Amino acid sequence: MDLDLSERELGFQQEVREWLAANSPGKLASMDSLDGFEAHRDWERKLHDARLSTVSWPEEFGGREASLVEWVIFEEEYYRAGAPGRVSQNGIFLLAPIIFEHGTSEQQQRFLPSMSSGEVIWAQAWSEPEAGSDLASLRSTATRVDGGWRLNGQKTWSSRATYAHWGFGLFRSGPSAERHRGLTYFLFPLDADGVTVRPIAQLDGEPGFAEIFFEDVFVPDGDVLGAPGDGWRVAMSTAGNERGLSLRSPGRFCAAADRLLDLWRSHPDPALRDRVVDAWIGAEAYRLYTWGTVTRLAAGGDMGADGSVNKLFWSQLDVGLHEAALDLLGSDGEIASDWSDGYLFSLGGPIYAGTNEIQRNIVAERLLGLPR
Ligand SMILES: Cc1cc2nc3c(=O)[nH]c(=O)nc-3n(C[C@H](O)[C@H](O)[C@H](O)COP(=O)(O)OP(=O)(O)OC[C@H]3O[C@@H](n4cnc5c(N)ncnc54)[C@H](O)[C@@H]3O)c2cc1C
């Protein structure tokens, strides 16, 4: 692993740093409120105009063909600058890699530019009331009709679906006996006839999630991603992205760890020093581990089950880091603040992107070779 950046990478870092210093609006209203959602979309448009919203994508779709190393640099600079959260993240990090891999060129042309610009925000619609960890037990159905499919059923916990424009999810298009084979991956507008979106308030009171109900929703053949019946394989490439590198880059935790050090300096409690230092070391360790992963991937390796190690590490780091901050703040920690918001959000980390128990099963079976 070579930690020295090349001339080109240093130039890119400088450009991103300067642009963010001049343009970042800092924290915006919560993207789970309507005003905040729109403010975040405006920000995405501005990033896009500077070709910084999806740096690693090909130019024709709004990117600048940045390398993996440059993408990590971008993320470090982004969080260091305290720039707004990415309202488009489920589209650009979870769906786009699948559209690049499995989409037709017509689908790529139709969906990727508007995703890059923040014009269309996407919601992941995988979970169902009776299908979370055991996703293949999902029951929402797709029935073949002339020119397309009719969707029926219910999805839940769909982040940002309250205000998002399009959704992506799996539906059972074949017999339920063939759990993994009879699934198809669909893209659908959330204002289509027969779709009802019902917001769910999160711990902070904002409707960060929604349930989505489908009643005979027509989806044309052109909005099926990958082959009918092949949805499980298509979906699993997203799962790897989600818990691997893309969803939680180290820049996020390094920036939070730096803020934690600042907090300790203004609230220097010797009894909490070790926990603050542990959190900082954890963030730095994740950063260095990620550079190792990037080096391996750039040399042609793949993420594989290592993504599960990543996911366990960052989700636990995030909770510990925020707990240390709240303990430093003492009774002030109970007043709504960035730290208390961050703490509430960190509690979801061990659950979304595949729960940590499921990740431990994967690590045990695939990396450690333990029996099922
Ligand atoms: C902040 C947040 C955002 C989310 N956003 C989305 C979204 O945008 N789209 C979407 O589709 N979903 C989303 N989800 C839902 C998330 O994917 C599910 O909550 C998750 O997959 C777990 O499913 P479940 O809630 O049904 O729990 P269950 O699967 O019922 O699990 C309950 C408990 O049992 C444990 N468990 C289950 N199976 C096993 C096993 N085999 N071995 C050991 N332990 C097991 C689990 O770890 C968990 O502790 C989000 C969740 C959160 C918290």
The ligand as an ORCA input file, in Angstrom:
! r2SCAN-3c Opt
* xyz 0 1
  C     -31.776      3.519      9.366
  C     -32.335      2.409      8.520
  C     -32.537      2.618      7.169
  C     -33.083      1.609      6.376
  N     -33.321      1.887      5.051
  C     -33.874      0.927      4.288
  C     -34.167      1.218      2.897
  O     -33.912      2.306      2.386
  N     -34.748      0.246      2.162
  C     -35.042     -0.980      2.670
  O     -35.537     -1.816      1.934
  N     -34.803     -1.290      3.983
  C     -34.229     -0.349      4.795
  N     -33.982     -0.617      6.128
  C     -34.429     -1.907      6.700
  C     -33.291     -2.854      6.985
  O     -32.741     -3.341      5.775
  C     -33.836     -4.013      7.854
  O     -34.238     -3.434      9.082
  C     -32.803     -5.069      8.097
  O     -32.531     -5.797      6.915
  C     -33.251     -6.085      9.171
  O     -34.501     -6.605      8.877
  P     -35.699     -6.574      9.941
  O     -35.796     -5.185     10.470
  O     -36.872     -7.200      9.328
  O     -35.170     -7.459     11.163
  P     -35.172     -9.054     11.233
  O     -34.589     -9.619      9.989
  O     -36.525     -9.511     11.645
  O     -34.148     -9.300     12.394
  C     -34.502     -9.153     13.785
  C     -33.300     -9.539     14.621
  O     -32.954    -10.937     14.389
  C     -31.606    -11.062     13.980
  N     -31.473    -12.141     12.992
  C     -32.270    -12.363     11.914
  N     -31.839    -13.431     11.212
  C     -30.737    -13.887     11.853
  C     -29.828    -14.966     11.603
  N     -29.965    -15.787     10.553
  N     -28.792    -15.134     12.472
  C     -28.624    -14.317     13.554
  N     -29.465    -13.277     13.831
  C     -30.500    -13.061     12.994
  C     -31.282     -9.725     13.342
  O     -29.882     -9.466     13.353
  C     -32.036     -8.743     14.233
  O     -31.302     -8.468     15.409
  C     -33.433      0.358      6.956
  C     -33.225      0.143      8.328
  C     -32.693      1.154      9.114
  C     -32.491      0.907     10.592
*
